[in-house]
Amino acid sequence: MPKPSASSTPSAPLASPAPSAPSARGRGDALRGLSPRLTLAILVVLPVAVAVGLLVLAVESSWAPMGNLDRSIADTLHTRALGHPAWVRAMADVSNIGSPTVMRVGTGLLAVVLWLRRARRLALWIAATMIGGAVIDEVLKTVVDRARPAFAHPVATAPGASFPSGHAFTATLGAGVVLLTVLPLLPRRGRALAWLLAVLVPLAVGYSRLALGVHWTSDVVGGWLLGIGLLTGTTAAFETWRREHALPEVHPIFDGAAPEESERATHAEAGAEAHARD
C-alpha cells in the first residue's frame, strides 16, 4: 500500500496572535482625539450631576453635618445683618438686580435681538438654556420642598421652597449665556474681564441670598452647580449640532458658543446704522 504523501496530511491550524494591549501612546492619542463636547461632558457635566444628586440626598435625609453647617452660616450672617441696615439694603439691591425675572427678561430680549439680526441658532440656544433652567428649578423646588431659614426677626422673606436657589441658578445661566454670546467680539484682555464678571455676578447674587437669610448655603451651592452643569450641557449639545451641520469646530471657553453668529448680529447692526446715515 502506498504511503500518503506529506502534502495530503492535514496541517494543524495556525494560532492567531493574541491582541496586544493598547500602548500608552495610543491611549494618549485617543484622549487627545476626544471632541470638546465630550471632554466637557466628562469633566464638568458628570461631576456636577453627581454633586447635585448628593446634595439632594443630603437635604432629603436631613444629613446632620450639612444641616449644622447651614444653620451656623445662616445664624452668623443674620446676626451681622441685624446690626447693619445699609448692608441689608445693598444685598437686597443685588438680589433684585440678579433675580430670575430680571435675568430671564434680559436674556430673552437678547435672544429676540439675535433672532431679528439673523443669528437664530444662537438665539434658540439661549432660549433653550434659560427655559430649561426655569423648568429644572421648579421641578426640584417641588420635589425637594425644603423649608427656608426661619428667624425670630427676619430682615427679608421669600416665597416658595428653598432648594435650589433660583437666584443663584438663573444668575449663573444668565451670566453664562451673555458671556458666550459676546466673547467672540472682545479682544484678549476684554475676554478675561468678561470671564471675571461672569463669575462674580452669580457669586454676588448667591451671597446676597445668604446675607438676607432667605436661603441655606447648600441651596446656593446647588444653584451654582446646576447653572454650571446645565450651561455646559446645552453648550456641548449645541456644539454637537454644529458639527453635524458641518459648521467650524469651536472651543466655547475661548471662542464663545457661535462666533459666526455673534459677528453676524454685530455686522447687521453696523449695516443698519450705515443705511440710516445714508
Secondary structure, 3 states (H helix, E strand, C coil): CCCCCHHHCCCCCCCCCCCCCCCHHHHHHHHHCCCHHHHHHHHHHHHHHHHHHHHHHHHHCCCHHHHHHHHHHHHHHHHHHHCCHHHHHHHHHHHHHCCHHHHHHHHHHHHHHHHHCCCHHHHHHHHHHHHHHHHHHHHHHHHHCCCCCCCCCCCCCCCCCCCCCHHHHHHHHHHHHHHHHHHHHCCHHHHHHHHHHHHHHHHHHHHHHHHCCCCCHHHHHHHHHHHHHHHHHHHHHHHHHHHHCCCCCCCHHHHCCCHHHHHHHHHHHHHHHHHHHC
